[in-house]
Amino acid sequence: MANMITFSKTCNILNQDIQAMRRTVVNKYPILVKLNCQDYIENGLNVDDSLQVAHRLANAGVDAIESSRTGINSLEKEDYYRNEARAFKREIRITLILVGGIRSYELAEKLVENEEVDYISMCRPFIMEPGLINQWASGDHSKALCKPDNACLKSGRKGTGVRCLVKSV
Ligand SMILES: Cc1cc2nc3c(=O)[nH]c(=O)nc-3n(C[C@H](O)[C@H](O)[C@H](O)COP(=O)(O)O)c2cc1C
């Protein structure tokens, strides 16, 4: 851990924020936290750090953690941080949601059925195919067409709106 004081302070702030949120929403809404499981940079967050944060979040009364990872360009392997997710599932006793790279119905189903995660979530595929879940629910389990070019992100950052550039050409 590069800087224990900063880490500890950050966790305390997080804890205060969660308490304030809980006071506001009481039990009417679940509180979900998206947590990067690893930074892959020098002195950045590693899996052990994020597990510590996750424990603190669970103790603070968070309902679920959505585990993510940087490096969202690399989709050669669809479940590119399944191992980190397994560590979370093993260690943390609250609902675990996995986001990042999932494009196949079959993989999503397997991850949940095998109890590697409780839920999966997806982001970029819905920019290209907003009807994807209805399509899967209707029995057409074709893989999401989204490619990891991140053009949707770039277009959002440029101020030209979040949209799929592949679809619009
Ligand atoms: C346009 C866009 C905006 C995003 N904004 C955020 C954000 O504000 N905070 C965040 O944690 N992740 C953000 N993400 C990342 C997604 O929540 C998700 O973790 C990432 O796209 C990987 O999931 P996917 O492979 O299903 O797209 C954004 C992604 C996109 C495409």
The ligand as an SDF file (V2000), in Angstrom:
LIG
                    3D

 31 33  0  0  0  0  0  0  0  0999 V2000
  -19.8720    6.7900  -22.3880 C   0  0  0  0  0  0  0  0  0  0  0  0
  -19.3790    6.0860  -21.1630 C   0  0  0  0  0  0  0  0  0  0  0  0
  -19.3490    6.7520  -19.9350 C   0  0  0  0  0  0  0  0  0  0  0  0
  -18.8740    6.1200  -18.7860 C   0  0  0  0  0  0  0  0  0  0  0  0
  -18.8560    6.8030  -17.6060 N   0  0  0  0  0  0  0  0  0  0  0  0
  -18.4020    6.1920  -16.4940 C   0  0  0  0  0  0  0  0  0  0  0  0
  -18.3780    6.8840  -15.2540 C   0  0  0  0  0  0  0  0  0  0  0  0
  -18.7350    8.0620  -15.1400 O   0  0  0  0  0  0  0  0  0  0  0  0
  -17.9210    6.2290  -14.1590 N   0  0  0  0  0  0  0  0  0  0  0  0
  -17.5050    4.9240  -14.2310 C   0  0  0  0  0  0  0  0  0  0  0  0
  -17.1100    4.3560  -13.2190 O   0  0  0  0  0  0  0  0  0  0  0  0
  -17.5200    4.2510  -15.3940 N   0  0  0  0  0  0  0  0  0  0  0  0
  -17.9560    4.8420  -16.5190 C   0  0  0  0  0  0  0  0  0  0  0  0
  -17.9510    4.1690  -17.7000 N   0  0  0  0  0  0  0  0  0  0  0  0
  -17.4700    2.7820  -17.7470 C   0  0  0  0  0  0  0  0  0  0  0  0
  -18.6360    1.7930  -17.7430 C   0  0  0  0  0  0  0  0  0  0  0  0
  -19.4690    1.9800  -16.6080 O   0  0  0  0  0  0  0  0  0  0  0  0
  -18.1260    0.3350  -17.7310 C   0  0  0  0  0  0  0  0  0  0  0  0
  -17.4060    0.0700  -16.5550 O   0  0  0  0  0  0  0  0  0  0  0  0
  -17.2070    0.0620  -18.9100 C   0  0  0  0  0  0  0  0  0  0  0  0
  -17.7490    0.5910  -20.1100 O   0  0  0  0  0  0  0  0  0  0  0  0
  -16.9620   -1.4350  -19.0680 C   0  0  0  0  0  0  0  0  0  0  0  0
  -18.1740   -2.1160  -19.2800 O   0  0  0  0  0  0  0  0  0  0  0  0
  -18.6140   -2.6040  -20.7690 P   0  0  0  0  0  0  0  0  0  0  0  0
  -17.4870   -3.4370  -21.3290 O   0  0  0  0  0  0  0  0  0  0  0  0
  -19.8880   -3.3720  -20.5630 O   0  0  0  0  0  0  0  0  0  0  0  0
  -18.8170   -1.3660  -21.5730 O   0  0  0  0  0  0  0  0  0  0  0  0
  -18.4170    4.7930  -18.8660 C   0  0  0  0  0  0  0  0  0  0  0  0
  -18.4520    4.1210  -20.0920 C   0  0  0  0  0  0  0  0  0  0  0  0
  -18.9230    4.7510  -21.2360 C   0  0  0  0  0  0  0  0  0  0  0  0
  -18.9230    4.0070  -22.5370 C   0  0  0  0  0  0  0  0  0  0  0  0
  1  2  1  0
  2  3  1  0
  2 30  2  0
  3  4  2  0
  4  5  1  0
  4 28  1  0
  5  6  2  0
  6  7  1  0
  6 13  1  0
  7  8  2  0
  7  9  1  0
  9 10  1  0
 10 11  2  0
 10 12  1  0
 12 13  2  0
 13 14  1  0
 14 15  1  0
 14 28  1  0
 15 16  1  0
 16 17  1  0
 16 18  1  0
 18 19  1  0
 18 20  1  0
 20 21  1  0
 20 22  1  0
 22 23  1  0
 23 24  1  0
 24 25  2  0
 24 26  1  0
 24 27  1  0
 28 29  2  0
 29 30  1  0
 30 31  1  0
M  END
$$$$
